[in-house]
Amino acid sequence: MPSFTGFPKGRLRTTPIPAQFFSELLPEIDHLGELKVTLYTIWKLDRMEGDVRYLRRQDYAEDERFMGGLAAHSLQAQAVLDDALERAVGRGSLLRLEAEADGQKEAYYFLNTPRGRAAVEAVDKGSWKPSPEGLPAANLAQERPNIFRLYEENIGPLTPLMADILRQAEADYPTEWLEDAVSVAVERNARNWRYVEAVLRAWKEKGKDEQDRRDAKKDRRRYDEGEFADFIEH
């Protein structure tokens, strides 16, 4: 079994879990698959956008890393998933509804929250129905913070003007560059977008020198004493 190396330094992306989960659900859940499915649902729905959020069975099944944690073999993992979903629905932590999509019935899973209950009620009344295509969401193996969350977690509150600037930056630079530039800002105690933008522009104009970034001494001199020094809070 691989050893967990620990959580890294700095501000980490987190997933909010209601305290009621620990006081009421956790003591009662006695099945590992159900626990994993419940936590995974909370995590995945948190990474979606929009007022109404839900998962289809295939949204669980298509995440290879998650399924690999349920069982070693694919068929066994599928069976564990179905059992775990059934247990979570039976316990009431998840809500399930079946709606017709393209002539076939599809199962949709909602977290048992006010929004989840309202969505199920809306379907029952015929005033809303979920999309058969599902909603965009991250998988465990590919999760990357979107630019808004990256900014909020490392730099500061998001304003409408800043949101427009970040959208443009996302169109102008690769995701890896954005993440690396924010990391440089955090390391150099320069938590402001002007600094991040200056780093990005320099990489675009002069090239992103990975070897130089790996050299700690050069890196410190470059950012503390060089062209970005005015943006750093000493």
C-alpha positions, 0 to 999 in steps of 0.5 A, a space after each residue: 500500500 503506498 504511503 501518504 506523504 502528507 498535505 503540502 504547505 500553503 492554502 489548500 483547496 478544500 471541500 465543505 462537509 456539513 457538521 451533521 455528516 460527522 454527528 449523524 451520518 458517520 457513526 451510522 455508516 458501516 459500509 466502506 463503499 457507502 462512505 466512499 460514495 457519500 464523500 465522493 458525491 459531496 466532493 464532486 458536486 462541490 466542483 460543479 457550477 449552477 444551482 442544481 447539481 446532480 450525478 448520474 450513475 455513469 458519472 461515478 463509473 467513469 472515474 477510473 481512480 474512484 472505481 479502482 478504490 472500490 474494488 480491484 476488478 472492474 466488474 466487482 467495482 461496478 457491483 460495489 458501486 450499485 450496492 453503495 448507491 443503494 445503501 446511501 439512498 436507503 439511509 437518506 444521505 442521497 436522493 435518487 429519481 428516475 427520469 426518462 431520457 432518449 426513451 430510456 430511464 436514467 437514475 439521477 442522484 442528489 445530495 439530500 440538501 434543500 437544493 437537492 430536495 427542491 430539484 426532486 420536487 420540481 421533477 415530480 411537478 414537471 417544472 424541471 428535468 435534468 439533462 441526459 448529458 449530465 453536468 461538467 465535473 472533475 475526476 479524481 485523477 484530473 482535478 485542477 482548480 479553476 481560475 476563480 477558485 485558484 485566485 480566491 484561495 491564494 490571492 483574495 476575494 473575487 470581484 466582477 472586474 477581477 472575474 473578467 480579467 481572470 477569464 482573459 488570462 485563462 484564454 491567454 495562458 496555459 492552465 499550468 502557467 497560471 498555477 505555477 505563476 500563482 505558486 511563485 506569487 505565494 512563495 514570494 509573499 506577493 499575493 496580488 494579481 499584478 505580480 502574477 500577471 507580470 510573471 506570466 508576461 515575462 514567461 510569454 516574452 522570454 520563455 518559461 525557463 523550468 531549469 531556472 525555476 528548479 534552481 532555488 538560489 537563482 529563483 530567489 534572486 530573480 524574484 526578490 531582486 529582479 524585475 518583480 521586486 516592486 510587487 513583493 511585500 517585504 
